[in-house]
Amino acid sequence: MDADDERDGLAPHAFCCPITQEEMVDPVVASDGHCYERAAIVEWFRQRVPPTSPKTGAVLTSAELVPNHSLRQAIEEWRERQPMALDPARLEVSAQRLGSGSFGDVFAGTLRNGRAAARIEVAVKKLPAMDAQDEKQALEKELKAHRRAALHCDGVCVLYGICELAGQRLGLVMKRYRCSLDVCLREASAGGAPLDDKRVSAWSIKLFRTLRQLHAPECGVVVRDIKPPNILLDAYDEPVLADFGIAEIMRTVSRVPQTSMKGTFNYMAPEAFGEGSVGPPVDVWAMACVVLELHTRSTPWDGMRVEQIITAVRVDKRVPEVPDSAPAAALLRRCFAFAPGERPSAAEVAQALADDAASREAAARRQRAAEEQAEKLRQKTAAVREREGAAVLAERKVEEAASEAAVKAQEAAAAASVAVSAAAAHLAAEAAAEVEATALRSAQDELAQALLDGVSDAEEKGRVSEVVRGLVRNEPWEAELEGAGITDAGAGALAGALEANTSLQELHLYNNQITDAGAGALAGALKANTSLQELYLWDNKITDAGAGALAGALEANTSLQKLYLGQNEIEDAGAGALAGALEANTSLRELNLDGNQIEDAGAGALAGALEANTSLRELNLDGNQIEDAGAGALAGALEANTSLRNLDLEGNEITDTGAGALAGALEANSSLHKLNLKGNRITEHARKALLEAWRKHVRSKLSL
């Protein structure tokens, strides 16, 4: 460690994030093997698709992050051991005031980094003038609480240390952050950058999670002065708590006595106004005030003088009003319970806010899906009717529906305008919604009928009719039509319904009569559909042409995860087309091609794709005609591929030569967990070599 680093309390290189060059608070390990600050690497990956290594620039196989608990503990232990005194020669304090309060003023400054000539931007909190002993005690108390909080929480601002300033005053030297929540609120109120609900929700959840960590037994810190000016935003828009001037360490007690009123009156709980005792519930009250302010853009008790606030809370026992639109409104109201013991814990509030955010996001997704479906239905119906020569009829029906909707809308508007009660307005809204729902259902039925008109066989139409109507209506549906005698006509109707559907996840069409034409229709649907995850076309009559059409769809589709094409008539050309798609596709996890007529050329093409593809987990080539050349190509791919978990080569024409190539690949590859080579022409000698190579890494199953 550099001597200047040790003197200045700056972290060693190993404790610093390679992206920010600052001490890590929440270190994680990326798939490149290096450690980064979680917020920094998440933002790095967000801006780079596919993800790359900040250290090497190489494309990573995964964006997965693993917490490095041992490094975090080492950083915390190092931080605990560091002297907090900084060399005054390294600190420059400007006249730029960043903030002020009853326990000090905060100024901008720079601190010379001992590891480089550059300076880091800091904020310097100067304590108010007081006698030396009082100043020392106040500073030591704040330092102790701040360091303890930083040791156990990832939502606390970075504290570099203390420094003796001119005039024998002491100052706290902290990391300088982008701005405070108070600034964001003022800018939003003045017509600046708006505070969208998603951003506010993320802040609220993070703040209560930080509070949960602070109140946990291993930390035991009560902040007592939570308010927007004391909450800062880092470069990644993450909030951190910054002021511990009146904080208390609880240790083994649940409440601590107070001898005077301390805090900011607009955010103080009832018990904080007296000379009783305070505990974690005061922070829950204050943080709930912050969340409420973020939602309403209004400070609690706004416009009231101090004596008015004291009277309202202590005498009149008034509490802040929580609107029904607030996040987790019911639990938020409990945060303002007059009795401290009746308030929820920070952990309960954090969970309720997270659940509320998830619920609101799900509702928003459903709304967007409904709007998208309605638009798809309108477009699809028009296209189908136009192809059938019924454009005039469709236009007439649309005009009639629009006319009816306009009349109903006028009636609803009139009812709402003259209504003298909320009930009347509600009825008007229900009438308008009923018109919209009726028009939507009519459009859905019209589209389903148009699709089914293309199925001439009565029995087949009967078998697919219910499925098609369910898909068009976007109803919960398990589309299982195995062994139902579905031909290209039925597949075409199902494909048309899929283009309008936004909910189906699995479609089972194995053991039918679908040829390349039906496969092509389904491929067209996959280019538009974004919900289907599994498509089973096993045991049909699909050849290279159909496989090529599906390959083209895979290049555009980002939702399909499983594609089963086993027991068809696919040869090397079809396998090659699918291989080309795999080089671009990043969503497919399983590809089943068992029981086809794929030879070495097709296996070689698939092997080439595996060298570039990082998403495929299972590849089934059971029961094809692959020989040693194809096995060798696949072996070469395994030396580079780190994502494939299961490779099935059972029932091919592989001899000891191909087995030897695979054994050599297994020595380098540690990611393949299952390999099936049953039913090939492999001798006992080659089996032993495969088994020996297999045992060099932790795996699941080798079948010989």
ZAMARGU-4260 file (C-alpha; in steps of 0.2 Angstrom, whole numbers, plus 5000, padded with zeros to 4 digits):
<rodrens>
0) 5000/5000/5000 | 5006/5018/4996 | 5012/5028/5011 | 5001/5043/5005 | 4986/5031/5004
5) 4989/5025/5022 | 4991/5043/5028 | 4976/5049/5019 | 4964/5035/5023 | 4962/5031/5004
10) 4959/5013/5000 | 4972/5001/4992 | 4970/4997/4973 | 4963/4980/4977 | 4948/4989/4986
15) 4945/5001/4972 | 4933/4998/4957 | 4942/4998/4941 | 4927/5008/4933 | 4926/5022/4946
20) 4943/5021/4954 | 4935/5023/4971 | 4933/5012/4986 | 4920/4999/4984 | 4905/4997/4995
25) 4896/4983/4987 | 4909/4973/4977 | 4903/4959/4965 | 4912/4947/4953 | 4908/4948/4935
30) 4911/4933/4923 | 4928/4941/4918 | 4934/4936/4935 | 4936/4954/4941 | 4928/4964/4955
35) 4918/4979/4952 | 4906/4991/4962 | 4889/4984/4959 | 4881/5000/4953 | 4895/5004/4942
40) 4896/4987/4933 | 4877/4987/4931 | 4877/5003/4922 | 4892/4998/4912 | 4882/4982/4906
45) 4866/4993/4903 | 4876/5004/4890 | 4884/4989/4882 | 4874/4974/4873 | 4882/4961/4873
50) 4891/4965/4889 | 4910/4967/4889 | 4923/4967/4901 | 4929/4985/4908 | 4946/4977/4910
55) 4949/4969/4894 | 4935/4974/4882 | 4931/4956/4878 | 4913/4951/4876 | 4907/4942/4891
60) 4897/4926/4891 | 4885/4932/4905 | 4880/4947/4914 | 4878/4938/4930 | 4886/4946/4945
65) 4891/4936/4961 | 4893/4946/4978 | 4910/4945/4985 | 4907/4944/5003 | 4925/4941/5008
70) 4931/4956/4999 | 4917/4967/5007 | 4922/4961/5024 | 4940/4964/5021 | 4936/4982/5015
75) 4925/4985/5030 | 4939/4978/5042 | 4952/4989/5033 | 4940/5004/5035 | 4937/5001/5053
80) 4956/5001/5056 | 4960/5017/5047 | 4964/5033/5056 | 4952/5047/5052 | 4964/5062/5052
85) 4969/5068/5035 | 4984/5079/5030 | 4978/5097/5029 | 4991/5100/5015 | 4981/5088/5003
90) 4964/5097/5006 | 4958/5113/4998 | 4941/5120/5003 | 4932/5133/4991 | 4920/5146/4996
95) 4906/5136/4986 | 4893/5132/4999 | 4884/5116/4995 | 4872/5116/5010 | 4869/5121/5028
100) 4860/5116/5044 | 4860/5117/5063 | 4875/5106/5064 | 4886/5114/5051 | 4889/5121/5034
105) 4895/5110/5019 | 4908/5117/5006 | 4915/5110/4990 | 4933/5105/4991 | 4946/5094/4983
110) 4957/5081/4991 | 4974/5076/4982 | 4974/5057/4979 | 4989/5049/4986 | 4989/5036/4971
115) 4989/5049/4957 | 4992/5067/4954 | 4973/5070/4951 | 4962/5077/4965 | 4945/5069/4970
120) 4930/5080/4973 | 4924/5081/4991 | 4912/5089/5002 | 4918/5097/5018 | 4907/5099/5033
125) 4913/5113/5045 | 4906/5112/5062 | 4899/5128/5070 | 4909/5138/5082 | 4909/5131/5099
130) 4922/5128/5113 | 4935/5115/5109 | 4929/5102/5120 | 4911/5102/5114 | 4917/5103/5096
135) 4928/5087/5099 | 4914/5078/5107 | 4901/5082/5094 | 4913/5077/5080 | 4918/5061/5088
140) 4900/5056/5091 | 4896/5060/5073 | 4911/5050/5066 | 4907/5035/5077 | 4889/5034/5070
145) 4894/5038/5052 | 4908/5025/5052 | 4897/5012/5060 | 4883/5015/5047 | 4895/5014/5033
150) 4902/4998/5040 | 4885/4989/5039 | 4876/4998/5025 | 4878/5001/5006 | 4867/5017/5006
155) 4878/5028/5016 | 4889/5042/5009 | 4908/5038/5009 | 4918/5047/5023 | 4936/5050/5020
160) 4940/5057/5037 | 4943/5073/5047 | 4954/5087/5044 | 4960/5102/5054 | 4954/5118/5045
165) 4960/5136/5047 | 4956/5144/5063 | 4957/5128/5072 | 4941/5122/5066 | 4938/5104/5061
170) 4929/5097/5046 | 4922/5081/5040 | 4928/5076/5023 | 4916/5066/5012 | 4913/5061/4995
175) 4905/5074/4984 | 4889/5068/4976 | 4879/5074/4961 | 4865/5083/4970 | 4852/5080/4984
180) 4834/5075/4984 | 4830/5092/4989 | 4837/5100/4974 | 4828/5087/4963 | 4811/5092/4971
185) 4814/5110/4969 | 4819/5109/4951 | 4804/5098/4948 | 4792/5111/4956 | 4800/5125/4946
190) 4796/5116/4930 | 4813/5107/4927 | 4817/5089/4925 | 4801/5079/4931 | 4801/5065/4944
195) 4793/5050/4935 | 4785/5037/4946 | 4797/5023/4942 | 4812/5034/4948 | 4803/5039/4964
200) 4798/5021/4968 | 4816/5015/4966 | 4822/5029/4977 | 4809/5025/4990 | 4813/5006/4991
205) 4832/5009/4992 | 4830/5022/5006 | 4819/5010/5017 | 4831/4996/5013 | 4845/5007/5019
210) 4835/5011/5035 | 4832/4992/5037 | 4851/4989/5037 | 4854/5004/5049 | 4841/4997/5062
215) 4848/4979/5061 | 4855/4973/5078 | 4873/4972/5070 | 4872/4991/5066 | 4860/4999/5078
220) 4861/5017/5071 | 4846/5029/5072 | 4849/5044/5061 | 4836/5056/5068 | 4838/5069/5055
225) 4831/5061/5039 | 4826/5074/5026 | 4828/5077/5007 | 4843/5089/5009 | 4852/5075/5019
230) 4849/5062/5005 | 4861/5063/4991 | 4861/5055/4973 | 4877/5047/4966 | 4882/5046/4948
235) 4870/5031/4946 | 4855/5040/4953 | 4856/5029/4969 | 4851/5038/4985 | 4863/5038/5000
240) 4861/5045/5018 | 4874/5059/5022 | 4871/5067/5039 | 4874/5058/5055 | 4876/5074/5066
245) 4863/5069/5079 | 4863/5050/5076 | 4863/5038/5090 | 4870/5020/5092 | 4857/5009/5100
250) 4868/4994/5104 | 4857/4983/5115 | 4843/4995/5120 | 4828/4999/5109 | 4827/5018/5114
255) 4838/5031/5119 | 4834/5046/5130 | 4835/5064/5123 | 4836/5080/5133 | 4831/5092/5120
260) 4822/5093/5103 | 4833/5088/5089 | 4830/5087/5071 | 4820/5096/5057 | 4802/5099/5063
265) 4793/5095/5047 | 4800/5077/5048 | 4800/5074/5067 | 4789/5061/5075 | 4779/5066/5090
270) 4791/5058/5102 | 4805/5068/5095 | 4797/5084/5101 | 4798/5080/5120 | 4811/5075/5132
275) 4807/5056/5132 | 4816/5043/5122 | 4818/5039/5104 | 4821/5024/5094 | 4820/5017/5076
280) 4802/5022/5074 | 4807/5041/5073 | 4817/5036/5057 | 4802/5027/5050 | 4791/5042/5052
285) 4804/5054/5044 | 4808/5042/5030 | 4789/5040/5027 | 4788/5059/5026 | 4802/5059/5013
290) 4792/5046/5002 | 4776/5056/5004 | 4785/5072/4998 | 4792/5063/4983 | 4775/5057/4979
295) 4765/5073/4982 | 4779/5086/4978 | 4774/5094/4995 | 4784/5095/5011 | 4774/5089/5027
300) 4767/5104/5036 | 4772/5115/5022 | 4770/5134/5025 | 4768/5131/5044 | 4779/5140/5057
305) 4788/5129/5070 | 4776/5133/5084 | 4761/5128/5073 | 4769/5112/5069 | 4773/5108/5087
310) 4755/5112/5091 | 4748/5102/5077 | 4758/5086/5081 | 4760/5087/5100 | 4743/5095/5105
315) 4731/5091/5091 | 4739/5075/5087 | 4738/5078/5068 | 4748/5067/5056 | 4753/5069/5038
320) 4739/5064/5026 | 4743/5050/5014 | 4732/5050/4998 | 4726/5034/4991 | 4737/5036/4976
325) 4753/5035/4986 | 4763/5019/4985 | 4758/5006/4998 | 4746/5019/5005 | 4739/5008/5019
330) 4756/5004/5026 | 4762/5021/5024 | 4748/5028/5035 | 4754/5016/5048 | 4771/5024/5048
335) 4762/5040/5055 | 4754/5030/5070 | 4755/5042/5085 | 4762/5028/5096 | 4779/5023/5091
340) 4776/5004/5094 | 4762/5004/5081 | 4773/5009/5067 | 4780/4996/5055 | 4798/4992/5054
345) 4809/4998/5040 | 4810/4981/5033 | 4791/4979/5032 | 4789/4996/5023 | 4803/4991/5011
350) 4795/4975/5006 | 4778/4983/5004 | 4785/4997/4993 | 4794/4983/4982 | 4778/4973/4981
355) 4768/4989/4976 | 4780/4994/4963 | 4780/4976/4956 | 4761/4977/4956 | 4760/4994/4947
360) 4773/4988/4934 | 4763/4972/4931 | 4747/4982/4928 | 4756/4994/4916 | 4762/4979/4906
365) 4745/4972/4905 | 4738/4989/4899 | 4752/4990/4886 | 4749/4972/4880 | 4730/4976/4879
370) 4734/4991/4868 | 4746/4981/4857 | 4734/4967/4855 | 4720/4979/4850 | 4731/4987/4837
375) 4737/4970/4831 | 4719/4964/4829 | 4714/4979/4819 | 4728/4977/4808 | 4726/4958/4806
380) 4708/4959/4803 | 4710/4972/4789 | 4723/4962/4781 | 4713/4946/4781 | 4698/4954/4775
385) 4707/4962/4761 | 4715/4946/4755 | 4697/4938/4755 | 4690/4952/4745 | 4679/4958/4760
390) 4687/4975/4763 | 4671/4984/4760 | 4661/4974/4773 | 4675/4976/4785 | 4675/4995/4782
395) 4657/4996/4784 | 4658/4986/4801 | 4671/4998/4807 | 4661/5013/4803 | 4646/5006/4811
400) 4656/5002/4827 | 4664/5019/4827 | 4647/5027/4825 | 4640/5017/4839 | 4655/5021/4850
405) 4653/5040/4846 | 4635/5040/4851 | 4638/5031/4867 | 4653/5042/4871 | 4642/5057/4868
410) 4629/5050/4880 | 4642/5046/4893 | 4650/5063/4891 | 4633/5071/4893 | 4629/5060/4908
415) 4645/5065/4916 | 4643/5083/4913 | 4626/5084/4921 | 4629/5071/4935 | 4627/5078/4952
420) 4635/5063/4960 | 4651/5052/4958 | 4639/5037/4955 | 4632/5045/4939 | 4650/5049/4932
425) 4655/5031/4937 | 4640/5024/4927 | 4645/5035/4912 | 4663/5028/4912 | 4656/5010/4914
430) 4645/5013/4898 | 4660/5019/4888 | 4671/5005/4894 | 4657/4992/4889 | 4656/5000/4871
435) 4675/4998/4870 | 4675/4980/4876 | 4661/4975/4864 | 4670/4983/4849 | 4686/4973/4854
440) 4677/4957/4856 | 4668/4959/4839 | 4685/4962/4831 | 4692/4947/4839 | 4678/4936/4833
445) 4679/4943/4816 | 4697/4939/4815 | 4695/4921/4822 | 4682/4918/4809 | 4692/4925/4795
450) 4707/4913/4800 | 4696/4898/4801 | 4688/4901/4784 | 4705/4895/4777 | 4703/4878/4785
455) 4692/4868/4772 | 4691/4851/4782 | 4677/4851/4794 | 4685/4840/4806 | 4702/4849/4807
460) 4692/4866/4808 | 4683/4859/4823 | 4699/4853/4832 | 4708/4870/4829 | 4693/4882/4831
465) 4693/4883/4850 | 4712/4886/4851 | 4711/4899/4837 | 4697/4909/4846 | 4706/4907/4863
470) 4722/4914/4855 | 4714/4929/4847 | 4705/4933/4863 | 4722/4932/4872 | 4714/4920/4885
475) 4724/4909/4896 | 4727/4894/4885 | 4737/4878/4884 | 4739/4875/4865 | 4741/4856/4865
480) 4736/4849/4848 | 4748/4833/4848 | 4742/4819/4836 | 4726/4830/4831 | 4729/4828/4812
485) 4733/4846/4809 | 4738/4850/4792 | 4746/4866/4784 | 4729/4874/4783 | 4726/4872/4802
490) 4744/4877/4805 | 4741/4893/4795 | 4726/4897/4805 | 4735/4895/4821 | 4750/4906/4814
495) 4738/4920/4811 | 4731/4919/4829 | 4748/4919/4836 | 4752/4936/4827 | 4738/4944/4837
500) 4742/4934/4854 | 4753/4941/4868 | 4751/4928/4881 | 4753/4910/4875 | 4770/4903/4880
505) 4769/4885/4874 | 4762/4877/4857 | 4762/4858/4856 | 4760/4852/4838 | 4770/4836/4838
510) 4764/4821/4828 | 4754/4830/4815 | 4754/4832/4796 | 4763/4849/4795 | 4774/4851/4780
515) 4785/4866/4774 | 4770/4877/4770 | 4764/4876/4788 | 4781/4878/4795 | 4783/4894/4785
520) 4767/4901/4791 | 4772/4898/4809 | 4789/4906/4805 | 4780/4921/4799 | 4770/4922/4816
525) 4786/4920/4826 | 4793/4936/4818 | 4779/4946/4826 | 4775/4936/4842 | 4784/4941/4857
530) 4777/4929/4870 | 4779/4911/4864 | 4794/4903/4873 | 4792/4884/4867 | 4787/4877/4850
535) 4785/4858/4848 | 4785/4852/4830 | 4792/4835/4833 | 4786/4821/4821 | 4779/4831/4807
540) 4784/4832/4788 | 4796/4847/4788 | 4811/4847/4777 | 4825/4859/4774 | 4814/4872/4767
545) 4803/4873/4782 | 4819/4872/4793 | 4825/4887/4783 | 4809/4897/4786 | 4810/4894/4805
550) 4829/4899/4805 | 4824/4915/4797 | 4811/4918/4811 | 4824/4915/4824 | 4835/4929/4818
555) 4821/4941/4822 | 4813/4932/4837 | 4819/4936/4854 | 4807/4926/4865 | 4807/4908/4859
560) 4818/4897/4871 | 4814/4879/4865 | 4812/4873/4847 | 4809/4854/4844 | 4811/4848/4826
565) 4815/4830/4830 | 4808/4816/4819 | 4806/4827/4803 | 4815/4826/4786 | 4828/4839/4789
570) 4845/4837/4781 | 4862/4846/4780 | 4855/4861/4772 | 4841/4864/4785 | 4854/4861/4799
575) 4865/4874/4791 | 4851/4887/4790 | 4847/4884/4808 | 4866/4886/4812 | 4866/4903/4804
580) 4852/4908/4814 | 4861/4903/4830 | 4875/4915/4826 | 4863/4929/4828 | 4850/4923/4840
585) 4852/4926/4859 | 4836/4918/4866 | 4835/4900/4861 | 4840/4888/4875 | 4836/4871/4868
590) 4836/4865/4850 | 4831/4847/4846 | 4835/4839/4829 | 4834/4821/4834 | 4829/4808/4821
595) 4832/4818/4806 | 4845/4815/4791 | 4859/4827/4797 | 4877/4821/4792 | 4894/4828/4795
600) 4891/4844/4785 | 4876/4849/4795 | 4885/4845/4811 | 4900/4855/4806 | 4888/4870/4802
605) 4881/4868/4820 | 4898/4867/4827 | 4903/4883/4819 | 4888/4892/4826 | 4892/4885/4844
610) 4909/4894/4843 | 4899/4911/4842 | 4883/4907/4851 | 4882/4910/4870 | 4864/4906/4874
615) 4861/4888/4868 | 4861/4876/4883 | 4855/4860/4875 | 4858/4853/4858 | 4850/4836/4853
620) 4857/4827/4838 | 4851/4809/4843 | 4848/4797/4829 | 4856/4806/4814 | 4870/4801/4802
625) 4885/4810/4810 | 4902/4802/4808 | 4919/4806/4815 | 4921/4822/4804 | 4905/4830/4812
630) 4911/4824/4829 | 4928/4832/4827 | 4920/4848/4822 | 4908/4848/4837 | 4924/4844/4848
635) 4932/4859/4841 | 4917/4870/4846 | 4917/4863/4864 | 4935/4870/4866 | 4928/4888/4863
640) 4910/4886/4869 | 4907/4889/4888 | 4888/4890/4888 | 4882/4873/4881 | 4877/4861/4895
645) 4869/4846/4887 | 4875/4838/4870 | 4866/4822/4864 | 4874/4812/4850 | 4866/4795/4854
650) 4863/4783/4839 | 4875/4791/4826 | 4890/4784/4817 | 4904/4790/4828 | 4920/4779/4830
655) 4935/4780/4841 | 4942/4794/4831 | 4928/4805/4834 | 4927/4800/4852 | 4945/4804/4854
660) 4942/4821/4848 | 4928/4824/4860 | 4939/4817/4874 | 4952/4830/4870 | 4939/4844/4870
665) 4932/4838/4887 | 4949/4841/4895 | 4948/4860/4891 | 4929/4862/4892 | 4922/4863/4910
670) 4904/4869/4906 | 4897/4854/4897 | 4887/4844/4911 | 4879/4830/4901 | 4885/4820/4885
675) 4876/4806/4878 | 4886/4795/4866 | 4876/4778/4867 | 4873/4768/4852 | 4889/4774/4842
680) 4903/4763/4837 | 4915/4767/4851 | 4927/4753/4858 | 4931/4751/4877 | 4948/4759/4875
685) 4939/4775/4869 | 4926/4774/4882 | 4940/4774/4896 | 4948/4790/4888 | 4931/4799/4888
690) 4928/4794/4906 | 4945/4800/4911 | 4943/4817/4903 | 4925/4818/4909 | 4931/4816/4928
695) 4943/4831/4927 | 4929/4843/4930 | 4913/4842/4940 | 4899/4836/4929 | 4882/4828/4929
700) 4881/4813/4917 | 4891/4804/4904 | 4881/4791/4894 | 4892/4778/4884
</rodrens>
